[in-house]
């Protein structure tokens, strides 16, 4: 199952709604790259909504920590 990332904003806070699995490979890279691009664009307040993430492996966890 791939990772679906939807972006929304509320009161100046960017919220990323993640759905699926965050595992080694393109899923972990996609989450990391999206956060990095938001930071590069000047966003400082970012929330990752993991309510619909059903599995995170160690690589996915590492991507979130970075």
N, C-alpha and C positions, 0 to 999 in steps of 0.2 A: 504494500500500500504506500503510495507516495504521500508527501507532506503538502497540505494545502495551506497557504498563508493568505489571510485576508487582512487588509489594513483599514483602520478607521481612526478618527481623531475625536477626542472629547476634552473640552476645556484646555486645549493646548498640549494634551498628552496623546502621544501616538500609541495606539493599542494594536498589537498584532495577534489575531486570533489564529492559532495553529490547530490543525486537525490532521490526525494520522499518526505516523510514527516518526521519531527522530532517531535515526540509526546511521551507522557508518555509510558513507557514500553521499549521493546528491542531496539527501534529506538534511543531514547535518550541515552541509555546505550551504544549502539554500537559506536555512535559518540564520547562520552566521553572516552570510553575505547581505541579507536583508537588514539585519541590525547594523552592520558596518556602513551600509549605504545611507541609512537614516542618520547615523552619527556624523558621517562625512557631510551630510546636507545641513547639519546644525541642530538636529533634534537631540535634546538632552533628557527628556522625560519619555521613556519607552516602557510599556508594559507588555509582557508576553503572557497571553491568556492560554494556559495549557489545559483548560477544562476538557478539551476533546482530543488530547494526545493520549493514546492508550499504551504507548511503550517508548521508553528512552533507553538506549544502550549507553555504554560508557563513552563512546565517541560522541554521541548526541549530548550527553551531559557535559563533556568537555567543551563542546561548541557553545553551549549555553553559558558556561562559566567564563569563557574567553570574552 
